[in-house]
Amino acid sequence: MPVNNETAVRDPSFPVGEAHGLPNRLSSVPILLFHVHENCNCRCVMCDIWRRDGGREIDLQWLERQLPSIGRLGVKQVVLTGGEPLLHSRFKDLCLLLKVCGVRVTLLTTGLLLAKHAESVAESVDEIILSLDGPAEVHDQIRRVKGAFGLMRDGIRAVRQHRPAMPAHARTTIQKMNHRLLRQTVQAAHLLSLDSISFLAADVTSTAFNRDLVWPGEQLRQVVLTRKEVEELEEEIKALVRENGDDFEKCFILESRKKLRGIPRRFREQLGDFAPQAPLCNAPWVSAVIEVDGGIRPCFFHPKVGDASVIPLETAINSATAVGFRNSLDVKNNLTCKNCVCSLNYKG
């Protein structure tokens, strides 16, 4: 199939700095994402975070100094990510500090340490999002951790012994090892008594997740789909939509049918069948990613635009580099945005 050379036409629904009526000096940032710990306890095939040396984590004294800034920014939600946030040596204390600001705390986790930290999580976290890669055997193969699915199951149960109504959701990254197993993955989420599941295509084009921009061919082939496999994914999505209508109506599957059917396009873009197409996204104007060293990114995929290691967050988020980045960013035509698999279109 030939490449679809789409013409780059300005679309007013896509942000591009002040031209979209969005302030490039931010007085309000509803969502902050904190890289709590830089290491991970899985060895996933689609991620290289586990290869990092070191073991740095967010310093609580630094975080305490940033609490007034978090308040002034009007933050509503803090998402704890990493690496694995539960590797932080003072995880509960970190969460309780954030709760002083009245924010909603969301934990993104592999689930391997949930049982160990069940009481702390139940007391200090508002919701959990777990990485679920398929039914038990496939999940363990992708995570490359024996018994990972069972540890996640036991962890969810342990947390809910302390807090029965704890919201817990699954997020699945679609790739070569699970592209024919979406229905089984939904069944696994039900088996784990989770409240919902969402799907996204594997990212293979960015330097996020501690990866070099270009993976070696063999590593890339472990994740991306062939054209035949994309066709299999399309058939699996058709079957998922056909057989799980109630799950869409009850919002157990979070994607709309239309958005779910659009996921195979990302893999076709990776194969060169279509020109990459940016999703609607306003992340740089409504959120920020804070790394363990205080570095500020507008999202997971764009470069650093500020450093809050020794200055308030709102100052770092409004550095000259950050303001200039937002002023010049044309989401529709930016190459990083066009290849993005995980966008945010926050509406408040």
N, C-alpha and C positions, 0 to 999 in steps of 0.2 A: 504494500500500500504506500503510495507516495506521501511525502510530507505535505501537510496542509499549511501553506504559507499565509497565515492570517495577517491582514493589514492592521497595524497598530493605530487604532482610532481612539481618541480621547473619550472615555465613558464617564459621565458625571457621577455615576454611582460608586466609582472607585476613588479613594482618597488620593490627593496629591497636594499636601501641605495647605497653605492658606487659600489656594485656589478652590479647595473643597469646603472652605469655611471652618476648618479645624485649626485651633490655636497651636502654634508650634512651641510656645512657652507654656508648659503644662502646670496648671494650678490644681488639677485633680487627676489622680491616677487610680481608678477603681480596683485594679488587679495588680498585685505584685507576685512574681514567681521567684522563690528563693532556692538556689542550689545549696541545700543544707549540708551535704557531704559530697565530696568529689569522687568517691569510690562506689563500687556496686558489688553485691554478693551474687550476681548472676554472670554468665558468660555468653550472652545472647549473640546469635550469629549476625544480627543486623545492627549491632552496636559495639563500639570499642571502648566505652567508658571503663569497663572492668580492666583494661590494659594499663590504666594510669598508675604511676608510682605515687608515693606520698600518702595521703590520707587527710588532707586538710578539711576543715569543717568551719561553719560560720561561728565566729567568736561571739559569745553571749554579751560580753561587755560592749562590743561594737553595736550589737543589736539593741541593747538597752539605750545607748546613746541615740539611736535612730528612731526610737518610739515617738518623740514629739514630731519628727518629720513625717512619719507614717500617718500620724493624726492630721497634720496640716494638709497632707495630700488627699485626705478623704478616702483612704483605702478601705474598700469593703470586703475584699477577699484576698487572702494570702495562700498561695499554692506552694506546698513544700515538695521539692523535687530534688534531683541529684544527677548522678549517683542514686544511692539508696538513703533516704532521709533517716530511717531508723538506725543507721550506723552512727548517727551523731551521739556523742558520749553523754549529752545532757538534753536528750530529745524532749522530755516532758517540760523541763524548765524553759526551753526555747518556745514551746507552744504556749505556755502560761504567760510568758512575756508578751507574745502577740495578742493573747486574749485581753490583756490590759487595754489594748486599743479598740476593743469591741469588733474585731474583724472576724470573718468566717474563715476557719482554717481547713484547708483541703489537703489531704495526704495522698501523694502519688507514690505507690510502693509496689515492689515485687511480691510482697506478702510473706517472704521467707521468715521474717522476724516478728510478724504480728503476734503470734502466741506469746513470745517472750515479753513483748511490750503491751500486751492486751489491756491491762489496767490503765496505763498511761495514755494510750491511744483513746480509750473509751472516755477518759476524763477531759482530755485536752484537744481533741480533734472533732470537727463538725461533720466531715464526710471523708470516705476513703475511695480512691480510684485505684484499682488493681490491674496490673498488666496480665492479661489472659491471652495465651497464644493458641489455644485449641483444647481438645479433649486431653485428658491427663497425660497419656503417653507422648503425644506430640508436643504439648506444653513443656514437658521435661526435656525433650530433645532440643527444642529451640532455646530454652533457657540454659541447657547443658548443665543442669543441676538435678541429680537423682532425687526423686521424691518431692520436687518443687511444688507440684500440684497439691499433694497431700499436706504439705506445710502451709500452703495458702488456705486450704480448706479448714485446717485446724485453727489457723490464726483468726479467720473470720468467726468461727464458732466461739473462740475464746473471747474476742472483743464483745460479741453479742451476749455472752454470759454476764458481762459487766453492764452492757448497754444494749438491750434487745432491739431497740429501734435505730441503731447506728446505720445511716445510709452508706451503702457500699455498692460500687459500680465497676463494671469491667470495661477495659479499653483494649482492643485487639488490633495489632499491626499485621496487615495482610502481606504475605510474601510467599516465596516458593513452597515452603514446607507446610503451609496451612491453607493455600488458596482454594482447595477443593473441600474444605472442612468448615465452612462458615456455619452451616446448620448444626453441626456437631458442637461447634464453639458456643452457639446460643444455648444448646442443651446443657453444656458444661456450666455456663453462667447460671442457669436455672438450678442445676445440681448444687452449686455453691451458695444458693439462696441470695444471689445478688439482685439489686434493684433495677439494673439496666445494663445494656452493653452498647458500645459504639465501635465503629470500624474506621480505619484509615489505611492508606497505602504506605508501604515502606519508603522511607526517604533514602535515596542513594546518591543525591547530587550535592549535598551541603557538607560543611565541616562540623556540623553539630554532632553530638555524641562522641566527641574525641576522635573523629575520623579525619584522615587525609582527604583532600578534595576528590582525588581519584583513587578508588580502591583497586587493588590488584585484581586482574581478571577473574581468577579462581574464586576470590572472596565475593566479588560482585555476582558471579553466577550462582552462588548459594542463596541469593536473596531475590534478584530480579526474575521476572517471568518471561518465558519465551512466548511467541505469538500463539502457539497451541495452548499454552497454559493460561494466557489471557482469555482465550475462548472458553476454556474450562471454568475460569472465574466468572465469566459472564453467565454461563449456564448455572453455576452454583448460586449466583445472586438471583437469577430468575426463580430457581427452586425455593430459595429462602423467602422471597417475596410471596410466592404462591402458597407456601406451606405454613407461613407464620404471620398471617394477616392480623390475628388478635394481638400479637406482640407489638406491631406497629401502632395499632389503635390504643393500646395501653401504655405506649411510650417505653416499653421494655427495650426495643431496638430504637436507639435515639435518632439515627439518621432517617430522613424521609426516604420513601421508595426511590424518588428521583435522584437524591444525593447518593444513595447506595449504588444505583445503577451507573452513576458517573465515575465510580472508583476505578474501573478497568481502564478508563481513558488515561489515568496517570501512568499506568504501565505501558500503554501504547505510546505515550509521549516519550517515555524512556527508551523505547525501541525506535523512535524516530518516525513513527507513523503519523503523528500530529505535532504541530508546534505547541510548546507548553503554554498553558493558559492560567493566569493568576486567579485565585479565588477572591471573593470579596473579603477584605480584611482591614481592620482599623487598629490592629494590635499596637503599633508604635505610638498611637495617640491616647490609648486607654490602659496600657499595661507596660510593665518593664520586667526584665529578667535580671536578678541580682546574683552574681556569682560569689563563690566562697571568699574571694579576695576583695569584694566590694565593687568589682567591675559591673558596669551597666550595659545591657544589651536591649535593643528595642523589641526583640523577640529571640527565639532560640537560634535563628538562622542568620541574622545579620550581625556584622562585627560590633565590637564594643564602641559605645559612644560617650562613656563617662566613667568616672571612678569615685565611688563613695567611701573609700577606705578611711579618709580623714575629714570628709566634709559631709553635710547633711544630704540625704537622698534627693530632696527636691532641688538642691543646687546641682548635684551631679546629673540628674535627669534633664536639667535645663542648661547643661554645659553648651558652649558655643558649637561643639561638634554635634551634640544631640539635636539642638535646634536647627542647625544647618542640614542635618540628615533628614529630619521630618519635613523641612521646607522643600527639599529637593526630591523626596521620595515619590515616585509615580508608581503606585502599586501595580497597575495594569501592565506596565511596560518594563518594570524592574526584573532582571533575570532571576534573582533569588526568589522574589515573590512568585514569578511565573512557574517556578519549580516546586513551590511549597505544597506540602501534603497535610499541614496542620495549621490552619488559619484560625483567626479569631475575628468575629464580626459582632462586637459588643454593642448592645443597644440600651443598656442601663436598666 
